[in-house]
Amino acid sequence: MTRILPAYLRYLSAALLVMLSTGVYAQKQTKLTDPEIASVAVTANQIDIDFAQIAIEKSKNTEILNFAKTMANDHKAVIDQAVALVTRLKVSPQVNDLSKKLLSDAEKTKAMLKRTKASNFDKVYIDNEVAYHKAVIGAVETVLVPQSANAELKGLLEKVLPALRTHLAHAEMVQQKLPK
């Protein structure tokens, strides 16, 4: 089972990345509006907070716990910035097919993380974080930023990209430290 889960996670993240970064999503859906982009951004950040909370509850590994706490804090800060922006712009985030798909996939991943045995949890969690951050970075770069009409929303998304890349590098570093 240990060998199947990382492949499963790679498949899910690859599917998400392909759906978001290629034209597959765009072919099925019209261009996202700024309220829909705001919803996707908030949803993606909340999902990683939820993953982090599971890690905080399940892991005993200091590196994993520190990483999870960083994810929870940093992604909460991004949500706060997004909420402040949409409040100032008097725009309500609008649920859409992409945010619904993210939530649906996240529920499956959360269930999988919750049922993962303690002996495998740290590796499964950090493998998911690496894959998730790659997928989110791809989505921000190829879907959310290019489709943002509002300069402030686009600016916020562009401002968040370096932090996402730092999260990915941090996750990859923790991943390398864990036993294979």
LUMKEPA-152719 format. One record per residue (C-alpha): residue in one letter; x, y, z. Coordinates in pm, 1 decimal. Example, Ala and Ser with C-alpha at 12.3 -4.5 7.8 and 13.67 -1.06 7.14 Angstrom:
<recs>
a, 1230.0, -450.0, 780.0 .
s, 1367.0, -106.0, 714.0 .
</recs>
This chain:
<recs>
m, 0.0, 0.0, 0.0 .
t, 286.7, 239.7, 71.3 .
r, 395.9, 227.2, -293.7 .
i, 42.2, 273.6, -427.2 .
l, -43.0, 589.5, -231.9 .
p, 237.0, 809.7, -368.1 .
a, 146.8, 701.8, -721.9 .
y, -219.3, 774.7, -641.9 .
l, -126.3, 1120.7, -516.0 .
r, 88.9, 1186.9, -821.9 .
y, -202.1, 1083.3, -1044.7 .
l, -449.0, 1315.6, -868.0 .
s, -215.2, 1613.0, -870.7 .
a, -115.8, 1547.1, -1231.4 .
a, -483.0, 1530.7, -1329.1 .
l, -552.9, 1859.4, -1150.1 .
l, -248.9, 2023.7, -1303.9 .
v, -335.4, 1903.1, -1652.7 .
m, -697.8, 2011.2, -1613.9 .
l, -599.3, 2358.2, -1495.3 .
s, -291.8, 2432.0, -1701.0 .
t, -401.6, 2297.9, -2036.4 .
g, -705.5, 2399.3, -2230.3 .
v, -915.6, 2111.6, -2090.9 .
y, -1080.4, 2329.0, -1827.3 .
a, -1108.7, 2624.0, -2063.1 .
q, -1270.0, 2407.0, -2329.9 .
k, -1541.0, 2291.1, -2089.8 .
q, -1594.5, 2622.3, -1916.7 .
t, -1611.1, 2979.9, -2029.8 .
k, -1350.1, 3219.6, -1901.3 .
l, -1353.2, 3261.5, -1524.4 .
t, -1481.5, 3593.0, -1393.0 .
d, -1294.8, 3777.9, -1119.5 .
p, -1548.2, 3667.5, -853.4 .
e, -1496.3, 3306.4, -968.3 .
i, -1117.9, 3348.7, -958.5 .
a, -1147.3, 3486.9, -605.1 .
s, -1349.8, 3179.9, -508.3 .
v, -1089.3, 2944.0, -655.2 .
a, -807.0, 3127.8, -476.8 .
v, -980.8, 3122.2, -139.4 .
t, -1083.2, 2758.9, -186.8 .
a, -730.8, 2646.4, -278.0 .
n, -587.3, 2820.3, 27.5 .
q, -853.3, 2679.0, 261.0 .
i, -787.2, 2329.2, 129.3 .
d, -421.0, 2352.4, 225.6 .
i, -516.9, 2481.3, 569.6 .
d, -741.2, 2175.8, 607.8 .
f, -457.2, 1942.7, 502.2 .
a, -228.1, 2116.6, 753.7 .
q, -480.5, 2070.7, 1035.5 .
i, -486.5, 1697.5, 970.6 .
a, -105.0, 1689.6, 983.7 .
i, -102.7, 1885.8, 1309.2 .
e, -342.4, 1632.2, 1458.8 .
k, -170.3, 1318.1, 1326.8 .
s, 204.0, 1378.9, 1296.6 .
k, 467.5, 1358.1, 1567.4 .
n, 748.2, 1465.9, 1333.4 .
t, 882.5, 1812.5, 1418.6 .
e, 962.8, 1896.0, 1053.9 .
i, 611.1, 1800.0, 942.1 .
l, 449.6, 1987.8, 1230.1 .
n, 651.1, 2303.3, 1160.6 .
f, 570.2, 2281.3, 790.2 .
a, 198.6, 2226.4, 858.8 .
k, 185.4, 2522.1, 1098.0 .
t, 355.3, 2739.5, 837.2 .
m, 102.0, 2627.4, 575.5 .
a, -191.6, 2701.9, 805.2 .
n, -59.7, 3047.5, 896.1 .
d, 55.5, 3152.8, 550.0 .
h, -256.2, 3033.6, 368.5 .
k, -480.1, 3200.6, 628.9 .
a, -293.3, 3525.8, 562.2 .
v, -359.2, 3489.7, 188.0 .
i, -728.0, 3427.4, 253.1 .
d, -738.2, 3737.7, 473.5 .
q, -579.1, 3944.0, 193.9 .
a, -823.3, 3806.7, -62.6 .
v, -1121.5, 3875.3, 163.0 .
a, -999.0, 4230.5, 226.5 .
l, -960.6, 4286.6, -147.7 .
v, -1302.7, 4152.5, -247.6 .
t, -1461.5, 4344.6, 40.0 .
r, -1296.5, 4667.5, -75.5 .
l, -1400.2, 4597.2, -435.6 .
k, -1752.8, 4504.0, -320.3 .
v, -1726.3, 4169.1, -499.7 .
s, -1849.3, 3838.2, -361.0 .
p, -1647.4, 3528.6, -449.3 .
q, -1862.5, 3313.9, -675.2 .
v, -1862.1, 2936.7, -646.8 .
n, -1800.3, 2774.4, -984.1 .
d, -1723.1, 2437.4, -1140.2 .
l, -1350.6, 2469.7, -1070.0 .
s, -1389.7, 2559.4, -701.6 .
k, -1644.5, 2276.5, -665.7 .
k, -1398.1, 2032.0, -827.8 .
l, -1119.6, 2147.4, -596.3 .
l, -1343.3, 2091.3, -293.5 .
s, -1457.6, 1750.9, -414.5 .
d, -1100.5, 1634.5, -476.0 .
a, -990.3, 1778.8, -142.1 .
e, -1257.0, 1581.9, 43.8 .
k, -1116.2, 1260.8, -104.8 .
t, -761.3, 1360.0, -14.0 .
k, -861.3, 1457.8, 341.0 .
a, -1036.6, 1123.6, 387.7 .
m, -727.8, 944.9, 259.6 .
l, -498.7, 1144.7, 490.1 .
k, -723.1, 1074.1, 788.8 .
r, -719.6, 699.2, 728.9 .
t, -345.9, 678.5, 655.3 .
k, -159.5, 483.7, 922.8 .
a, 68.3, 684.4, 1149.2 .
s, 373.3, 498.6, 1018.3 .
n, 307.3, 626.4, 663.4 .
f, 137.5, 955.9, 737.7 .
d, 433.7, 1195.0, 719.5 .
k, 543.4, 1070.9, 376.7 .
v, 190.5, 1066.5, 237.0 .
y, 119.6, 1416.3, 371.8 .
i, 439.8, 1573.8, 239.9 .
d, 407.9, 1396.8, -97.5 .
n, 59.3, 1546.1, -123.9 .
e, 190.8, 1891.9, -31.0 .
v, 457.6, 1876.9, -301.1 .
a, 203.7, 1767.6, -562.0 .
y, -61.7, 2013.7, -442.9 .
h, 172.7, 2312.3, -449.7 .
k, 293.3, 2221.2, -799.6 .
a, -67.3, 2201.7, -916.5 .
v, -168.3, 2529.0, -750.3 .
i, 135.7, 2714.1, -886.0 .
g, 50.0, 2585.4, -1232.9 .
a, -311.8, 2695.0, -1195.7 .
v, -220.9, 3041.7, -1070.7 .
e, 31.0, 3092.8, -1351.0 .
t, -172.5, 2952.6, -1639.7 .
v, -536.9, 3008.3, -1545.0 .
l, -597.6, 3253.2, -1260.4 .
v, -345.9, 3528.8, -1341.5 .
p, -408.0, 3527.1, -1718.3 .
q, -785.9, 3533.5, -1671.4 .
s, -792.8, 3803.6, -1401.6 .
a, -944.7, 4122.9, -1537.7 .
n, -900.3, 4329.8, -1220.8 .
a, -544.5, 4458.5, -1180.7 .
e, -556.7, 4435.6, -799.5 .
l, -672.9, 4073.7, -805.6 .
k, -408.2, 3987.7, -1063.6 .
g, -150.5, 4167.5, -848.7 .
l, -248.2, 3972.3, -538.1 .
l, -220.8, 3643.2, -727.0 .
e, 120.1, 3741.4, -864.8 .
k, 230.6, 3851.9, -516.8 .
v, 137.8, 3510.2, -373.9 .
l, 335.5, 3310.7, -633.5 .
p, 678.4, 3352.6, -467.0 .
a, 532.3, 3230.6, -135.7 .
l, 382.0, 2927.8, -310.5 .
r, 719.6, 2852.1, -468.4 .
t, 883.5, 2884.9, -125.8 .
h, 624.7, 2644.1, 17.6 .
l, 702.1, 2398.3, -260.4 .
a, 1077.2, 2421.9, -197.3 .
h, 1016.8, 2376.3, 177.6 .
a, 793.6, 2074.6, 115.3 .
e, 1053.5, 1921.4, -117.2 .
m, 1324.3, 1975.8, 145.6 .
v, 1113.7, 1804.1, 413.0 .
q, 1029.6, 1528.7, 164.4 .
q, 1401.8, 1460.2, 108.5 .
k, 1463.6, 1431.1, 484.1 .
l, 1198.5, 1164.0, 533.6 .
p, 1289.3, 797.0, 504.5 .
k, 1198.4, 657.1, 165.1 .
</recs>
